Amino acid sequence: MGAEKPEMSIFVVVDDKNVPLYRVMWISSLPHFCGEEDCSREGQYEVRLEQGESVWASLAQRDEVLAAMEKWQGGMGQPDEEWEE
């Protein structure tokens, strides 16, 4: 019996929500800062979803989403990889 490769999930947990990776449009590189006294999102990272929705991630969650997106899309490939014609 060979070792089975763990299957990848199409979901990632952000802000206690299971978000499908295919809904992610972009991920903020910088933490939110608006300067409003009553803002509850300062220091968190916006993960923008389809249809103008957003979820808010901690730094660790943001990094997990980025890693999951890279893995899901197959990464950048080898730098010297040639396309076959």
CORGI-V784929 format. One line per field, one symbol per residue. ss: DSSP state (A for helix, B for strand, O for the rest). A space follows every 10 residues. Layout:
ss->???
//
This chain:
ss->OOOOOOOOOO BBBBOOBBBB AAABBBBOOO OOOOOOOOOO OOOOBBBBBA AAOBBBBOAA AAAAAAAAAA AAAOOOOOOO OOOOO
//
